[in-house]
Amino acid sequence: MSVIIRSSTIRLGIFISSLIIAVILIFQLVWLKKIYRFEQKEFDHSVVKAVRGLYEDLDIKAYNVTPLNKLIENPKPDLYLAHITLPVSQDSMISYLQYELEDFGIFTDCHLGIYQADSSRYIFTGILTGATTKTKGNLIIPGISTPYDHLSLYFPNRRQYILSQMNVWITSSIILLIVLIFFGASLYYFYRQKFLHETQKDFLHSFTHEFKTPVAVLRLAGDVLKDPEISKKPDKLSTYAGIVEYQSAYLQNQIENLLRFAHTESHQLHLRKGKINLHELIEEAIVNLKPLINEKKADIQFQANATNPFLRGDKDYLVIVIMNIIDNAIKYSKNPCVYIATSNTEQSIRFSIKDNGIGIDQKQLKKIFRKFFRIQNGEIYTARGFGIGLSFVKRIVKAHGGTISATSIPGSGSNFIVDLPFQ
């Protein structure tokens, strides 16, 4: 038994997966931050241990009677000041300090200076090169004056050194990020393929549904018209000729819609703009829809309220907009009553088309201007056609610099509002 997964289910899965990925990434960033802080503290502890070892090596008596945290200060993250008693042997201090730093795992450059409080200056400066250093940098020691003699230890590459100690964590995080991005991209690609498959399947279903009935009716009418006796029955002949004419016109209209839509999808709309009277355009659209209006016994009410009905636009395309909306209003109403009204805003002319049809629920109302979208009631489509009409309408309106919106109450009808700028 095959399991059919709808694109909506996949979309939910993508959302949940994206949420999980986001949580993992945030957790990973927080974890990296904690590791970085831990490595900073470890570096500080190692420097303190190295200085304590230096005190022991130099046999500095103050170390035995004064707490270590009072002998070593850390005014900046990469600068350490250690109390010393001058004079000291510079060569011994450098030798012992190099040994102690390496012994406690500090293999980065250390710029050191011996500060004499009486003269308020460094009486000695130098650089202890780390084991991983390839080129020797310029000597840098931040100038900090103190009332006591001290040893300044400055680590200019402290931050880079700590980050290098985190290489394993950083590399694993980057790999995880790449895997998660690839996973997310795969889910999105799968969703797109599923969506396109469903769209294609729905389109083929709509195509079969829209053309099967008219073709069957035409074939039946053709069989009747081939009967030699039909000429003796003029009423029946007229009826079937009318059926052939109506179904042929319907098929031609659907084919033209498909061809027009396919053309505009592959090319930009080329508008041939001219001065248009919107009131005359609406009346023309109503005349063009007379057969449908008569068939459905629709009540069309038109109120030309706009004081300035003129605008610049493409007449042929705008007629399609008006006809499409009125056509939908009539088709999806049991006893159609369509109310059309125009008005002016400061920069545009507006027309609204309101009906008393079946209406559209809010969840589906947001999607009616999407390509191939058709209104559903459960798993059944309540709208005929290919789901391209309103998408095409919106594209035409947008090409004119206008806007289209819709409001609807299920069971009470819908109202479409189009604003078109004067220029």
N, C-alpha and C positions, 0 to 999 in steps of 0.2 A: 504494500500500500504506500503510494507516494505521498509525501507531505508537501503541500504548496505553501510557500512562505510569501506573504504579501510584502510589498515594498514598505508599507507603513510599519510592519513588524521589524524589518531590517533597519528602518530609520530609527526606531526606538532602541534597537540593539546598538546602533552607531552612537546614539546619544549617551547611553549608559557606558559604552566602552570609552568614549571621549572623556566622560566624567571620571572614570577609573584611571585613565591615562593621566589626566590633569592632577588627580590626587597623588598618583605615584610620583609624578614630576615634582610636585610641591614637597612631598615627603623627602625626595632625593635631594632637593635644594636645601631643605632644612637640615638634613643629615650632613651634607657637605659643609654647611655653615658651622655646625657643631664640631665636626672634625677639625675644621680650620681653627676654631677657637681653642680646641684641645691641643693642637700642635703649637699654637702660640704660647699657651701656658707651659707646655713641655720645653719649648725653647727658653722661656724665661727661667724655668727651674734649672735647666742645664747651665745657663750662664751663671746663675747664683752658685751652683755646685762648683763650677770652674773657678770662680773667684774665691770661694771657700778653700778650695785646694791650693790656690795661689797663696792665700794667707798662711796656710800650713807649711807650704814649701819655703816661704820667706820668713817663717817664724815670727809673724807679726803678733805682738802680744795683745793688741786691742781686740783681736778676734776672740780671745779666751774670756774676756770680761764684759764685752758688749754684744747684745743680740745681733744676729746677722742681718735682720731686716732693717736695723738702724744704721748699719755700715754700708748697705747697698741701696741706692735709690734708682728709680726708673722714671725720670721726668718725661721721656718720650718712648713710644713703643720700641724704637730701635736704638735707644741710648741708655747706657747704664753708668752710674757713677759709684765708684768704690773708694771708701776712706782709706788712705794710706799715710804712713809717717815717713817724711823725707829726712835724710837722704836714703835712697835705695839704689841697688845695683841695677842699672837699666838692662844690661845684657842678661842678668839672671831673671829679671822680671819677664822679659820677652820670651826667653827660653821656657820658663815654667808655664807662662800663660798659654803659649802655643801647645804645649803638652796637655795642659788641663782641658783646653777647648776641644782638642781632638779626642781626648779620653772620654769626654761626655757627649761625643757625637755631634759637635758643631763644626761643619766643614765649609764655612762660608767666610768671606773676607771680614776682618775686624780692623777697623781704624782706631788706633789707641793713642792716648796722649796723657802725659804726666803733668798735672796742674799744680802750680805752686801758689798758695794763697797769698804769701807775703808780696810777691811780685805781680800777682793777678795775671799770670800768663802760663802758657804751656812751655815747660822747659825741655820737653821731649815729645816728639810725635813719630809715628811709624805705622806701617801696615803689615798685619799678619795675613798672608795669602792663604785662602782655603784650598783644600785638596782638589776641589772641582773647578777652581778658577783658571781660565785659560789666558786671560789678559789682565794686566795689573791696571787698576783704575787710579784716578787722582785722589790724593789724600783729602778727606772731608771729616772734620770734627766740629759739631755744633758748639758755638761758644756759650758756655754757661759758667758764670762766676759763682764761686762759693767761698765762704769764710774759712774753709778747711782745705788741706791738701787732698787731692783725689786722683784716681785713675779713671779716665774716660774710655769707655768701650762703645764704639759706634759700629753698628752692622748695617751698612747701606743696602744690602741685598737680602735683608731679613725676610721680607714678604715673599720674594721670588723663591728663596730657599725653602720656606715653609710650604709653599705650593708644590715645589719639586718633591717634597716628602709625601705629598698627597697624590702622586702620579697614578697610583693603582686605583684610588677612589675616583679620581677625575676621569681616567680612561674608561673605567667600568660604567660611570654615569653617562659618558658620551655614547658608548656602545648601547646602553639601555635606551637612551634618547633616540638613537637611529632606529633601533628595533621597534620602538613604540610608534615612531613616525611612519615607518614602513607598514606596520600593522594597521595604523589608522588609514593610510592611503589605500591599502588593500581593501579594507572595509568599505571605504567610500567608492572605490572602483567597482566593487561587487554590487553595491547599492545602485550605482548608475546603470550598470548592465541589467540589473533586475528591473529598474524603473523603465528603461528603454524597451525591455522585453514585454513588460506589461502594457506599455503604451502602444507598441506594435500590435500586440494581441487584441487590445481594445479597439484599435483603429481598424484592423481587419474584420473584427466582429461588427463594428459599425458600418463598414463599407458593404459587407454582405447583407446586413439588415436593411440598409437604405436602398440597395439596388435590387435585391431579390424580389421584393413585392412588386415594384413597378414593372420589372421585366416579366414576371409571371402574369400580371394583368395585361400587358401588351401582347403576350403570346396568346392568351385566352381571347382577347379582342380580335387578334389577327385570325384565329381559327373561325370565329363567328363571322367576320367580314369576308372570309373565303367562301362561305356558304352561298351558292347561287340564289337561294331563296331570299337572301337579305335585301336584295334590290326591291322586292315586293313589299318590304316593311320599312318605309322611310323613317318612321319614328325610332325604330330599333337601330337603323343604320346611323341616324344622327346621334343617338346616345353613345354607341360604341366609337364613333368617330371622335366624339367629344372626349371619351375616355382615353383614346390614343393620343389626342392632342394634349390633354392635361398631364398624362404620365410622361410623355415625351418632353414636355416643358419642364416637368419636375426633374427628370434625369439630366436634362441640359443645364438646368440651374445648379444642380449639385456638382456636375462635372466642372462647370465654370468656376464655382467656388473653390474646388480643389486646385484647379490650374492657377487661379489667381493667387491663392495662398502659397502654392509651391513657388510661383514666380517671385512674390514679395519676400519669401524666405531666403531666396538665393540672390536677390538684388535689393538695393535700396529703393524706397518709394520715390518715384520722380513725380513731384506734384507740379501740375500746370495751373498755377494760381491765377485767379481773376476776381473781379468784383462779383460777389454773390449776395443775393437776397435770401436769407435763411427761411423766411416765410414761404417764398415761392418754392424753395427746395423741399420743405416739408410737405407742401401740397402736391408736389410732383411725386414724392415717395408714396403718399397716400393713393394717388391715381395708379401708380405702378402695382400697388398691392390690392387693387379692387377685386380681382378674382378671389383672393383669399378672404378678404373682408366680407364679400357676398356669401362665400361658402360657409363661413363660420358665423355669419349674421352678427358681425362685430359692430359695436357702437363706438365710433371714433369722434372724439371731441377735441377741437383745436382752438386754443385761445392765443392769438398773436398779441401778446402784451408788450413786446419789446418796442421801444420808441425808435430805436436804430437797429434795423435788422440786417445791415450790410456788414460784410467782412470780406477779407481776401482768403481764398482757399481754392481747392480743387473740387469742382462741382461733382464730377463722377464719383470720386472717393467719398465725399460727404453724403451723397445720396445713399451709398452702400451702408454708411454708419446709421443713418436714420431708418432705412428699410429694415436692416438687421434687427434693430431694437424693437421696432413696431411688430415685425414678423414674430419674434419671440413672445411679445406681449399677447399677441392673438392666439398663437399656437398652444400656449400653456394656460389658457383660461377656458372654463366650460362655457360661460356666457360672456364673451370678451367685451370689456368696456375699457377703452384706452383713452387716457386724458393727456393731451399734449399741450404744453404751454411754453412760451418764450418770455425772457426778461433780459434786462441789461444790468451789468455791473459796471464799475468804473472803467475797467480795461477790456471787458469782454461781453459777448452775447451768450446767453445761457438758454438751453432748452432742456426740458424734462419730459420724460415719457413714463407715465404711471399706469399700472394695470391692476386688475382684480384677479390675477391668476393664482397659481398654487403657492407662489412664494418660495423663498430659499432660506434654509436655516443659516445661522451666523457662521457656523464652522465651514460650510461650503461656499458662502458668499465671498469669503476672502480669496477663493481660488478660481472664481468664474472667468477671470481674464487670462488664465493660464492656457497655453496651447494644449489641445486635446482633452481638456477637462470637461466632463459632463456631470450633471447633477445626479446623485444616486440616492435611492431610497433603499437602504439595506444593501443588497448585492444587485439591485435592479436599477438600471438607468432610467430616469423619468424624462430625460431630454433626448430627442432624436438628433441625428446629425453626427458630425465628426468632432465636435468640440473645438472648432477653429473660428467660429463666427465672432465671438466677443473678443478673442485674442487679436483677430484682424482689425476689429473695430478700435480697440485700444491703440493699436499701432498707427492707425490712420489719424486718430485724434492727437496722439503724441507728436506725430510728424507735423501737425498743424500748430504745435506749441500749446495745445489744450490739455484738459484733464477730463477724465470720466470717472464717476463713482456710482455706487449703487447702495440702496437701502432696501430691506425686505422684511416682511413678517410672514412666516409660514402660514398658509391658508388665507392670507389677506391680500397678497399681491406684492409687487416690487416697484421701485421707482429709480430710474436711471437719469442721472444729471450730467450733462455735457457742457463744459465751458470752453468757448473758442475765442481767442483774442481777435480784436478788430484787425490788427496788422500782424 
